[in-house]
Amino acid sequence: MNTQAVAKALVLQRPRNLVLEEFSLPEITDDDALIEVEACGLCGTDHEQFSGILPTSGPVIPGHETVGRIVRIGQNAKLRFKVDIGDLVAVEVFQSCRNCQYCLNGDYRHCNHHGLFDMYGFIPTSKPPSLWGGYASHLYLSKDAMVIKLPERLDPQLATLFNPLGAGLRWAAEIPQTQEGDVVAILGPGIRGIAGIVAAKLAGAKFVMITGYGPRDKKRLEVAKTFGADLVVDIEHQDPIRELKSAVGSLANVVVDVTAKSTTALGQAINLCCEGGTVVVAGTKGTVGADNLSIDSIIYKELRILGALGVDIHSYSRAVEILNSSEFPFESLSRLEIGFSGAQNLLVELSEGSQDALHCLINPHK
């Protein structure tokens, strides 16, 4: 275990400018803790933050798919987090005061004291003790942080998939209340789309279709088959509505849109959904408006259109169980693991859509 006196971290000073800096390791009280980061996964939010689509309020240490080991912890924190020194943990991006009405109702993503503007990976370094993001050797756990204790046998790099898999479970199963026998359509074959296939299958869906677009998604659609997709559709050449009806004779009970920056996906999702069905719009889009959107179709079909912000601790815990079970071939996903020096170039590639790896992560020890 590292005993260095300072932490090293990548700081996003402004859009497209990451700088390696050093920070003093904080003193830990009875209520907080410090982890040594083993790995931090990257997702669409990372490159949108990097490119300035998602603004930040000053320099930040990005990274919100963090896995690491507890190296310092207070007595109260041990009880609150249910972990001890040496334990491997995954860190929830949101914080929870555990006292406001939102938190008491389980909706801590809208916590009165934290919420969207106080998430890991988005908190300015000007707020002590600065170590609020996963692109770092160490991460600070406030008393309002939440962690999931990980099995020792689970590879830390693989464990960073707790976040996208948790998203799939919440977005494709929990929120739409996917049931036995449902037909599910997922738009977008990235890691969260593939996780959505897993979630839908575990919920009992009888048929799952996933769509992609063009040459970049060709390999991803092939990977989707290995995770249980019954039908893969390249919408550059195929009509997803015709393909779905041809395969099962109906439209989808549940449609999950996990596409990035697509102005046409929502309209397509509504067209793919059957009467009385549910459309889940998940993640962040970085766009305004939607092309080919038929408002009347929402009305005539009496659809439920649900937005999905983030995940929750329960879905993350279930994701860890699935990863640890090896029931699905997550370890076979194309993975790109880089150190601090490669982060800037990787984020440029992700923002430009030129990086094909489904699982990208930063290892501060690499």
C-alpha positions as CSV (number, residue, x, y, z in Angstrom):
1,M,0.0,0.0,0.0
2,N,1.3,3.4,-1.0
3,T,2.6,5.6,1.9
4,Q,3.5,8.7,-0.2
5,A,3.0,12.1,1.5
6,V,1.3,13.8,-1.4
7,A,-1.4,12.9,-3.9
8,K,-1.0,13.3,-7.6
9,A,-4.0,14.1,-9.7
10,L,-5.0,15.3,-13.2
11,V,-6.7,18.7,-12.9
12,L,-9.0,19.9,-15.7
13,Q,-8.0,23.6,-15.6
14,R,-10.2,24.5,-18.5
15,P,-11.8,22.6,-21.5
16,R,-9.3,20.3,-23.2
17,N,-6.5,21.1,-20.7
18,L,-5.5,18.5,-18.1
19,V,-2.6,19.3,-15.9
20,L,-0.8,16.9,-13.4
21,E,-0.6,18.5,-10.0
22,E,0.3,17.5,-6.4
23,F,-1.9,17.9,-3.4
24,S,-1.3,17.3,0.3
25,L,-3.0,14.3,1.8
26,P,-5.7,15.4,4.1
27,E,-5.9,14.8,7.9
28,I,-8.7,12.3,8.5
29,T,-11.2,12.8,11.3
30,D,-13.6,10.3,12.9
31,D,-16.2,10.9,10.1
32,D,-14.2,10.7,6.9
33,A,-11.7,8.5,5.0
34,L,-9.1,8.3,2.3
35,I,-8.7,5.8,-0.5
36,E,-5.8,5.0,-2.7
37,V,-7.2,4.8,-6.2
38,E,-6.7,1.5,-8.1
39,A,-8.6,2.5,-11.3
40,C,-11.1,5.0,-12.6
41,G,-13.4,4.2,-15.5
42,L,-14.3,6.7,-18.2
43,C,-17.7,7.3,-19.8
44,G,-19.5,9.8,-22.0
45,T,-19.8,12.3,-19.2
46,D,-16.0,12.4,-18.9
47,H,-15.3,13.5,-22.5
48,E,-18.3,15.9,-22.4
49,Q,-16.8,17.5,-19.3
50,F,-13.3,17.5,-20.9
51,S,-14.6,19.2,-24.1
52,G,-16.7,21.8,-22.2
53,I,-20.1,20.5,-23.2
54,L,-20.7,19.9,-19.5
55,P,-19.3,23.0,-17.7
56,T,-17.5,23.0,-14.4
57,S,-17.3,25.7,-11.8
58,G,-13.5,26.0,-11.8
59,P,-10.6,23.6,-12.0
60,V,-11.7,20.0,-11.0
61,I,-10.2,16.5,-10.8
62,P,-12.5,14.6,-13.1
63,G,-13.5,10.9,-12.6
64,H,-16.6,9.3,-11.1
65,E,-16.2,5.6,-11.7
66,T,-13.6,5.1,-9.0
67,V,-12.4,1.9,-7.3
68,G,-9.7,2.0,-4.6
69,R,-8.5,0.8,-1.2
70,I,-9.2,2.4,2.1
71,V,-5.9,3.7,3.5
72,R,-7.1,6.0,6.3
73,I,-10.5,6.0,8.0
74,G,-12.1,7.4,11.1
75,Q,-14.0,5.3,13.7
76,N,-17.4,6.8,12.8
77,A,-16.7,6.4,9.1
78,K,-16.0,2.7,9.7
79,L,-19.5,2.2,11.0
80,R,-21.2,4.4,8.4
81,F,-19.4,2.9,5.4
82,K,-19.1,-0.6,6.8
83,V,-15.5,-0.9,5.7
84,D,-12.0,-0.8,7.2
85,I,-8.4,-0.2,6.2
86,G,-7.4,-2.3,3.3
87,D,-10.9,-2.9,2.0
88,L,-11.5,-2.5,-1.8
89,V,-14.4,-0.2,-2.5
90,A,-16.3,1.4,-5.3
91,V,-17.4,5.0,-4.8
92,E,-20.8,6.4,-5.7
93,V,-20.7,9.6,-7.7
94,F,-23.4,11.3,-5.6
95,Q,-23.2,12.3,-2.0
96,S,-26.1,12.0,0.5
97,C,-26.7,14.0,3.6
98,R,-28.9,11.1,4.7
99,N,-31.2,13.6,6.5
100,C,-33.2,15.7,3.9
101,Q,-36.5,14.4,2.6
102,Y,-35.0,13.4,-0.8
103,C,-32.4,11.3,0.9
104,L,-34.8,9.8,3.4
105,N,-37.0,8.8,0.4
106,G,-34.0,7.1,-1.3
107,D,-33.8,9.9,-4.0
108,Y,-30.4,11.2,-2.8
109,R,-29.5,12.3,-6.4
110,H,-31.5,15.4,-5.6
111,C,-30.1,15.8,-2.0
112,N,-30.8,19.3,-0.7
113,H,-27.2,19.7,0.5
114,H,-25.4,18.0,-2.5
115,G,-27.2,17.0,-5.6
116,L,-25.9,17.6,-9.1
117,F,-23.5,20.4,-8.2
118,D,-21.6,18.4,-5.5
119,M,-20.8,15.1,-7.3
120,Y,-17.5,13.4,-7.3
121,G,-15.6,14.4,-10.4
122,F,-17.3,17.8,-10.5
123,I,-16.3,19.5,-7.2
124,P,-13.7,22.3,-7.7
125,T,-10.2,21.7,-6.3
126,S,-10.7,25.0,-4.4
127,K,-12.9,23.1,-2.0
128,P,-10.8,21.4,0.7
129,P,-9.2,18.9,0.6
130,S,-9.3,19.1,-3.2
131,L,-9.2,15.3,-3.8
132,W,-12.8,15.0,-5.2
133,G,-12.2,13.0,-8.4
134,G,-10.9,9.7,-9.6
135,Y,-8.2,10.8,-11.9
136,A,-5.9,10.8,-8.9
137,S,-3.7,8.6,-6.7
138,H,-6.0,9.3,-3.8
139,L,-9.6,10.2,-3.3
140,Y,-11.2,11.8,-0.2
141,L,-14.4,10.3,1.2
142,S,-16.5,12.9,3.1
143,K,-18.9,11.8,5.8
144,D,-21.7,12.1,3.1
145,A,-20.0,9.8,0.6
146,M,-21.3,6.3,-0.2
147,V,-19.2,3.3,-1.0
148,I,-19.8,-0.4,-1.9
149,K,-17.4,-2.9,-0.4
150,L,-16.0,-5.1,-3.2
151,P,-15.1,-8.8,-3.1
152,E,-11.3,-9.3,-2.8
153,R,-11.3,-11.7,-5.8
154,L,-12.8,-9.0,-8.1
155,D,-10.2,-7.4,-10.3
156,P,-10.2,-3.6,-9.6
157,Q,-10.0,-2.7,-13.2
158,L,-13.0,-4.9,-14.1
159,A,-14.7,-3.6,-11.0
160,T,-14.9,-0.1,-12.5
161,L,-17.7,-1.5,-14.6
162,F,-19.9,-1.2,-11.5
163,N,-21.0,2.2,-12.8
164,P,-22.1,1.4,-16.4
165,L,-23.6,-2.0,-15.3
166,G,-25.4,-0.3,-12.5
167,A,-26.8,2.2,-15.0
168,G,-28.0,-0.6,-17.3
169,L,-29.8,-2.3,-14.4
170,R,-31.5,0.9,-13.3
171,W,-32.3,2.3,-16.8
172,A,-33.4,-0.9,-18.6
173,A,-35.0,-2.8,-15.8
174,E,-35.8,-0.9,-12.6
175,I,-37.1,2.4,-14.0
176,P,-39.3,1.0,-16.8
177,Q,-40.3,-2.0,-14.6
178,T,-39.4,-4.5,-17.2
179,Q,-41.3,-7.7,-16.8
180,E,-41.3,-11.3,-17.8
181,G,-42.1,-11.6,-21.5
182,D,-41.4,-7.9,-22.5
183,V,-39.9,-6.9,-25.8
184,V,-37.1,-4.4,-25.1
185,A,-35.3,-2.1,-27.6
186,I,-32.1,-0.4,-26.7
187,L,-30.7,2.5,-28.7
188,G,-26.9,2.7,-28.5
189,P,-24.4,-0.2,-28.4
190,G,-21.9,1.4,-26.0
191,I,-21.1,-0.1,-22.6
192,R,-24.3,1.1,-21.1
193,G,-26.3,-0.2,-23.9
194,I,-24.7,-3.6,-23.5
195,A,-25.3,-3.4,-19.8
196,G,-29.0,-2.7,-20.6
197,I,-29.1,-6.0,-22.5
198,V,-27.9,-7.8,-19.4
199,A,-30.5,-6.0,-17.2
200,A,-33.4,-6.7,-19.6
201,K,-32.5,-10.4,-19.8
202,L,-32.2,-10.7,-16.0
203,A,-35.6,-9.0,-15.7
204,G,-37.2,-11.7,-17.9
205,A,-37.5,-9.9,-21.3
206,K,-38.3,-12.4,-24.0
207,F,-36.6,-10.4,-26.8
208,V,-34.0,-7.7,-26.8
209,M,-33.0,-5.6,-29.8
210,I,-30.1,-3.1,-29.8
211,T,-29.4,-0.5,-32.5
212,G,-26.2,1.2,-33.7
213,Y,-25.1,3.3,-36.5
214,G,-22.4,2.8,-39.1
215,P,-18.9,1.2,-39.2
216,R,-17.9,2.3,-35.7
217,D,-20.8,0.4,-34.2
218,K,-20.4,-2.8,-36.2
219,K,-18.0,-4.5,-33.8
220,R,-20.1,-3.3,-30.8
221,L,-23.2,-4.8,-32.3
222,E,-21.3,-8.1,-32.6
223,V,-20.3,-7.9,-29.0
224,A,-23.9,-7.2,-28.0
225,K,-24.8,-10.7,-29.4
226,T,-22.4,-12.3,-26.9
227,F,-24.3,-10.6,-24.1
228,G,-27.7,-11.9,-25.2
229,A,-29.0,-9.5,-27.8
230,D,-31.6,-11.3,-29.9
231,L,-31.5,-8.8,-32.8
232,V,-28.9,-6.2,-33.7
233,V,-29.7,-3.4,-36.2
234,D,-27.5,-1.0,-38.0
235,I,-29.9,1.9,-38.6
236,E,-27.6,3.3,-41.4
237,H,-28.8,0.4,-43.6
238,Q,-31.8,-1.1,-41.7
239,D,-35.2,0.2,-40.5
240,P,-35.4,-0.8,-36.8
241,I,-39.2,-0.8,-36.8
242,R,-39.4,-3.1,-39.8
243,E,-36.7,-5.4,-38.4
244,L,-38.3,-5.6,-34.9
245,K,-41.8,-6.3,-36.3
246,S,-40.4,-8.9,-38.6
247,A,-38.7,-10.6,-35.7
248,V,-41.4,-10.6,-33.1
249,G,-44.5,-9.3,-34.8
250,S,-44.8,-6.3,-32.5
251,L,-43.2,-3.1,-31.3
252,A,-41.3,-2.8,-28.0
253,N,-42.9,-2.6,-24.5
254,V,-39.7,-0.8,-23.3
255,V,-37.4,1.4,-25.3
256,V,-34.2,2.7,-23.6
257,D,-32.3,5.5,-25.3
258,V,-28.6,5.6,-24.2
259,T,-27.3,7.3,-27.4
260,A,-25.0,10.3,-27.1
261,K,-25.7,13.6,-28.7
262,S,-28.3,12.2,-31.1
263,T,-31.1,14.5,-32.1
264,T,-33.1,11.7,-33.8
265,A,-33.0,8.9,-31.2
266,L,-35.9,10.1,-29.1
267,G,-38.2,10.3,-32.1
268,Q,-37.1,6.8,-33.1
269,A,-37.6,5.5,-29.6
270,I,-41.2,6.8,-29.6
271,N,-41.9,5.2,-33.0
272,L,-40.4,1.9,-31.7
273,C,-42.6,1.8,-28.6
274,C,-46.0,0.0,-28.5
275,E,-49.2,1.4,-27.1
276,G,-49.0,1.9,-23.3
277,G,-45.2,1.3,-23.4
278,T,-42.4,3.0,-21.7
279,V,-39.5,5.1,-23.1
280,V,-36.5,5.8,-20.9
281,V,-34.2,8.6,-21.9
282,A,-31.0,8.1,-20.0
283,G,-27.7,9.8,-19.3
284,T,-27.0,13.3,-20.6
285,K,-27.3,14.2,-24.3
286,G,-25.5,17.5,-24.7
287,T,-28.2,18.5,-27.2
288,V,-31.3,20.7,-27.3
289,G,-34.4,19.6,-29.3
290,A,-35.1,16.4,-31.1
291,D,-35.6,15.8,-34.8
292,N,-38.5,13.7,-36.1
293,L,-40.2,13.8,-32.8
294,S,-44.0,13.2,-33.0
295,I,-45.7,14.6,-30.0
296,D,-49.0,13.1,-31.1
297,S,-47.5,9.7,-31.1
298,I,-46.8,10.1,-27.4
299,I,-50.5,11.0,-26.9
300,Y,-52.1,8.4,-29.2
301,K,-50.0,5.6,-27.8
302,E,-50.3,6.9,-24.2
303,L,-46.6,6.4,-23.6
304,R,-44.7,6.9,-20.4
305,I,-41.6,9.0,-21.1
306,L,-39.1,8.8,-18.2
307,G,-35.9,10.6,-17.7
308,A,-33.1,8.7,-15.9
309,L,-30.5,10.7,-14.0
310,G,-27.6,8.6,-12.7
311,V,-27.8,5.3,-10.9
312,D,-28.3,4.4,-7.2
313,I,-26.4,2.5,-4.5
314,H,-28.8,-0.5,-4.8
315,S,-28.2,-1.0,-8.6
316,Y,-24.4,-0.6,-8.0
317,S,-24.5,-3.3,-5.4
318,R,-26.4,-5.6,-7.7
319,A,-23.9,-4.8,-10.5
320,V,-21.0,-5.8,-8.2
321,E,-22.7,-9.2,-7.6
322,I,-23.1,-9.8,-11.3
323,L,-19.5,-8.8,-12.1
324,N,-18.3,-11.1,-9.3
325,S,-20.4,-14.0,-10.6
326,S,-18.7,-14.1,-14.0
327,E,-22.2,-14.9,-15.5
328,F,-21.6,-12.5,-18.4
329,P,-18.4,-12.0,-20.3
330,F,-17.5,-8.5,-19.2
331,E,-13.8,-9.4,-18.9
332,S,-13.8,-10.0,-22.7
333,L,-14.8,-6.4,-23.5
334,S,-12.2,-4.4,-25.4
335,R,-10.3,-2.5,-22.7
336,L,-7.9,0.4,-22.9
337,E,-6.0,1.1,-19.7
338,I,-3.8,4.1,-19.6
339,G,-1.8,6.1,-17.0
340,F,-1.9,9.8,-16.3
341,S,0.2,10.6,-19.3
342,G,-2.2,9.1,-21.8
343,A,-5.4,10.7,-20.4
344,Q,-5.5,13.9,-22.4
345,N,-5.1,12.0,-25.8
346,L,-7.7,9.4,-24.8
347,L,-10.3,12.0,-23.9
348,V,-9.7,13.8,-27.2
349,E,-10.3,10.5,-29.0
350,L,-13.4,9.8,-27.0
351,S,-14.8,13.3,-27.7
352,E,-14.1,12.8,-31.4
353,G,-15.6,9.3,-31.5
354,S,-12.3,7.8,-32.8
355,Q,-11.7,5.5,-29.8
356,D,-13.3,2.0,-30.3
357,A,-12.6,0.4,-26.9
358,L,-15.8,-0.2,-25.0
359,H,-14.1,-0.1,-21.5
360,C,-11.6,2.8,-21.0
361,L,-10.0,3.5,-17.7
362,I,-7.2,5.4,-15.9
363,N,-4.8,3.5,-13.7
364,P,-2.7,6.0,-11.6
365,H,-0.1,3.3,-11.0
366,K,0.5,2.7,-14.7
